Amino acid sequence: MKAITLMTLGLFIIFGDSCTMDKKDDNCPRPGYGVLKVSNTSANTAQKILIDGTNYGSLDPSKTVSYSLPAGVHTLQSVSLTGGSMSNQDTVIIAACKTEARDCR
């Protein structure tokens, strides 16, 4: 019995405890960050994308882009560049290693 217990302990020491191994999430750009996926569902209106007041560029109609952001609360604003002067604002909560999706039109 002692031989089996010692052998089990030896295997545990060699291979480690698989229950404590962290599995990397493929959606995790880096620890403490998540992904905001923004889709422009409009057929003809380009959008300027502002996150927390910072311009992240424009998004053409029917296109999608992903942004790596620190976990927490962020403000997403889309401003129409063509086809009108609409502006939409949304509060987005980004969780670490998760993807949050939003559509703009």
ROVEX-388403 format. One line per field, with one value per residue (C-alpha): residue in three letters; x negated, y negated, z negated. Coordinates in pm, 1 decimal. Example, Ala and Ser with C-alpha at 12.3 -4.5 7.8 and 13.67 -1.06 7.14 Angstrom:
REM residues 2
mimar (Ala,Ser)
x (-1230.0,-1367.0)
y (450.0,106.0)
z (-780.0,-714.0)
REM end
This chain:
REM residues 105
mimar (Met,Lys,Ala,Ile,Thr,Leu,Met,Thr,Leu,Gly,Leu,Phe,Ile,Ile,Phe,Gly,Asp,Ser,Cys,Thr,Met,Asp,Lys,Lys,Asp,Asp,Asn,Cys,Pro,Arg,Pro,Gly,Tyr,Gly,Val,Leu,Lys,Val,Ser,Asn,Thr,Ser,Ala,Asn,Thr,Ala,Gln,Lys,Ile,Leu,Ile,Asp,Gly,Thr,Asn,Tyr,Gly,Ser,Leu,Asp,Pro,Ser,Lys,Thr,Val,Ser,Tyr,Ser,Leu,Pro,Ala,Gly,Val,His,Thr,Leu,Gln,Ser,Val,Ser,Leu,Thr,Gly,Gly,Ser,Met,Ser,Asn,Gln,Asp,Thr,Val,Ile,Ile,Ala,Ala,Cys,Lys,Thr,Glu,Ala,Arg,Asp,Cys,Arg)
x (0.0,-285.1,-445.9,-126.8,-83.9,-446.3,-416.2,-96.8,-266.9,-565.2,-340.7,-159.8,-491.8,-615.2,-299.1,-143.6,214.0,403.8,698.1,497.8,368.2,508.7,658.4,599.7,916.1,868.6,1073.6,839.4,606.7,421.8,505.2,747.9,867.1,1170.1,1292.3,1552.9,1682.2,1859.0,2061.3,2193.6,2527.0,2609.9,2612.1,2484.3,2373.7,2010.8,1963.9,1694.0,1627.4,1551.8,1469.7,1444.8,1419.0,1120.2,1155.8,1090.1,1142.8,1428.3,1629.0,1765.4,2115.9,2160.3,1815.4,1713.9,1408.9,1285.4,1109.6,909.1,1013.4,938.3,1211.3,1461.5,1727.5,1677.4,1878.0,1924.8,2041.1,2100.7,2133.9,2270.2,2016.9,2240.8,2614.1,2717.7,2602.3,2711.2,2512.4,2569.4,2415.7,2411.4,2253.4,2063.4,1934.5,1625.6,1543.2,1189.4,1134.3,1489.8,1630.7,1911.5,2080.7,2264.2,2427.2,2438.4,2654.2)
y (0.0,-238.7,-166.1,-260.7,-580.2,-682.7,-605.8,-815.2,-1099.8,-1074.6,-1094.1,-1392.8,-1572.2,-1488.9,-1573.8,-1834.4,-1885.4,-1915.3,-2076.9,-2393.9,-2437.2,-2747.7,-2700.2,-3001.7,-3146.3,-3210.3,-3531.6,-3666.6,-3922.7,-3957.9,-3928.3,-4195.8,-4274.5,-4175.7,-4234.0,-4476.9,-4363.2,-4641.3,-4574.0,-4839.9,-4689.9,-4982.3,-4921.7,-5269.4,-5470.7,-5477.8,-5529.4,-5700.8,-5487.3,-5663.2,-5463.0,-5664.6,-5977.0,-5846.8,-5815.9,-5455.4,-5531.6,-5467.6,-5157.1,-5103.7,-4967.1,-4591.3,-4563.8,-4440.2,-4526.2,-4408.8,-4621.2,-4495.9,-4698.5,-4682.1,-4517.3,-4768.6,-5014.4,-5195.2,-5436.6,-5347.7,-5618.1,-5582.5,-5896.5,-5882.6,-6000.4,-5957.9,-5954.9,-6173.9,-6316.5,-6043.7,-5968.6,-5676.3,-5625.6,-5309.1,-5197.9,-4870.8,-4650.4,-4457.4,-4145.3,-4007.9,-3742.7,-3780.7,-3932.1,-4188.9,-4271.1,-4584.9,-4690.7,-5042.7,-5167.3)
z (0.0,-83.3,255.2,441.5,237.7,295.6,667.4,690.3,504.7,740.6,1047.9,896.5,844.0,1195.4,1388.6,1158.4,1065.1,1394.3,1213.0,1147.7,1502.3,1670.4,2013.7,2236.7,2387.8,2762.1,2726.8,2460.6,2620.4,2290.0,1919.9,1802.9,2155.4,2359.3,2713.0,2844.0,3183.2,3375.9,3693.2,3929.1,4037.8,4266.0,4640.4,4732.5,4427.1,4310.4,3934.5,3730.5,3420.2,3090.2,2777.9,2457.3,2673.4,2873.6,3250.8,3358.8,3727.4,3965.6,4038.2,4388.2,4449.4,4389.0,4221.8,3876.1,3667.6,3324.7,3063.6,2765.1,2458.8,2087.1,1881.8,1745.6,1857.0,2187.7,2400.8,2768.4,3004.5,3377.7,3587.5,3942.6,4199.9,4505.3,4556.2,4265.6,3936.0,3694.9,3383.3,3146.7,2803.0,2593.4,2267.5,2303.6,2022.7,2128.6,1926.8,1928.1,2195.7,2331.5,2650.0,2644.7,2979.1,3089.8,3418.1,3555.7,3845.6)
REM end
